[in-house]
Amino acid sequence: MAEVVILPDADAVGALAADLLASVVRERPDAVLGLATGSTPLTTYRALAALGLDLSAVRGFALDEYVGLPTGHPQSYRAVIDREAVQPLGLTPSLVAVPGGDPIETAGEDYERRLVDAGGVDVQILGIGRTGHIGFNEPGSSFASTTRVKTLTEATRRDNARFFDGPDEVPRHCITQGLGTILRARHLVLLAFGAAKAEAVAAAVEGPVTASCPGSAIQLHPRVSVLLDEPAASALRFADYYRQAWADKPAWQGL
């Protein structure tokens, strides 16, 4: 079972996640971090930046990217990662990879090779969508899937339309690390905020392991930390136990 930590708000979650990342980097300055985009990891990135660590040797791999946006588009995940992680954290741009490129037909295989050559991801930051997707692995994704091009659901496109001029501007395709790729990371840290994510979180953490909820793949991983604010935890059946377990946890165990 994943370790579930319920905290008062997104800032408290971000501070805890940042402390975890900092401990990994202090032990291994060239650690490999799996970088998520969107609003969910922003409190983590801000808290990590505030610690003032030298992260210039850290290597990063983004989870996913849109297919079809022009180079330099402000909502491409390359631009988002640069803006929200690389610059504020002081990462070295050449050490941060984003899937995609030409030819798109072989971009997934190329990204898989780069991940293997880097020695794999030490800590993978994850968000979760209302459909239960992690990365852009929509319902029905294979748990053995690797990096590949996928078609986005209309629900995901609607959710992401707020970042564009309108829903028609949201790309219909993406390239994403697969569930099998994500499960190779040594530590998964799933972050979720808000009541809109509560049902997806409950399904991922406490529901059956099923392709209908791609996030439930985390139940197959030996080391998972699920960090939630109170609203995101509101549908969990065992929330009281998670609170007790965290309160009584020996300090030396960490996350």
Secondary structure, DSSP 4 states (H G I P E B T S, - for coil): --EEEEESSHHHHHHHHHHHHHHHHHH-TT-EEEEP-SSTTHHHHHHHHHTT---TT-EEEESEEEESPPTT-TTSHHHHHIIIIIHHHT--GGGEE-S--SSGGGHHHHHHHHHHHTT--SEEEE---TTS-BTTB-TT--TT--SEEEEPPHHHHHHHGGGSSSGGGS-SEEEE--HHHHHTSS-EEEEE-SGGGHHHHHHHHHS---TTSGGGGGGGSSSEEEEEETGGGTT-TTHHHHHHHHHTS-GGG--
